Amino acid sequence: MIKWKKELSFILVLLMVAVMTACGSTSEVTGEQEGTGATASNEELEIGQINWAENIAVTNMWKAILEEKGYNVKLTVLDMGVTMKALESGELDVSLEVWLPVQDANYLDTYQDTINFSESTWFDNAKVGLVVPTYLEDVNSVEDLNQHKELFNEVIVGFDPGAGTMEVAQQLIEDYNLEFELLSSSEPAMLAEIGTAVGNEEAIVAPLWSPHSVFSNYDLKFLEDPQNTFGGVEKIHHATRLGFEEDYPEISKWLQNWKMDDQEIGELIHYVESAENPFDGAKQWIEENQDLIDQWVN
């Protein structure tokens, strides 16, 4: 009986040592993995997604890239205003689209001390303004709109009310004393209105931006903006919560390396919009552009 108890005690000691050794090994592996970033972490990286064509494309692209590298990525659909507040509170890690120096200047002014706005840009030739169908030959400038206001039912068809471009469009109405009302909706609703108007060869005016796939679908033109309310060339930056660079130095470096031109972003948007699932479209585009991706993440 005593011998049996001794043997049992010895077995228990061996089990305890084994458990402690396993715990120690797990701790060591975790420590080593933490040095490589979130590839070794089960923490979820949260990226804000705005329902704009190019934003859907690049957020799904980065989700695919990061998950291939072992990160756990969640896309959360928000409007621009909520995105900024979520970055400030730390509930969101990354937003991939901030237009400067004009369109999102209000967000930069409000959050520059509580959000990290990148100095690096991923697109350097963006344009924003009011657009009309090219068949409206007598409307080529914002200054022409009041003269033809009945043609447009005195309405500018807009999109998300929280977007910086919508605020600039409202400022443009005041700058030019336009006798128009700016209607808020969503980007899909605005694009549907444009499609219907063009299909019927009717007049429509809307705030739009390039890069955007809509220009490959319809013949549209930007109206001249003599007072430069919309600004000239815009650049697209990314933004992160404070502390993100320290928590994810590897990803921070990759985002700073990120650059795309008109053709690349146009093709990515096309792949994403053509696929049954945006993520699948982004993955297909990545497979065919791996050399470009390697320039960012290696």
Buried (B, 14 or more C-beta within 10 A) or exposed (E): EEEEEEEEEEEEEEEEEEEEEEEEEEEEEEEEBEEEBBBBBEEEBBBBBBBBBBBBBBBBBBBBBBBEBEBBBEBBEBBBBBBBBBBBEEBBBBBBBBBBEBBBBBBBEBBEEBBBBBEEBBBEEBBBBBBBBEEBEEBBEBBBBEEBBEBBEEBBBBBBBBBBBBBBBBBBBEBBEBEBEBBBBBBEBBBEBBBEBBEEEBBBBBBBBBBBBBBEEBEBBBBEBEEEBBBEEBBBBBBBBEEBBEBBEBBBBBBBEBBBEEEBBBBBBBBBBEBEEBBBBBBBBBEEBEEBBEEBBE
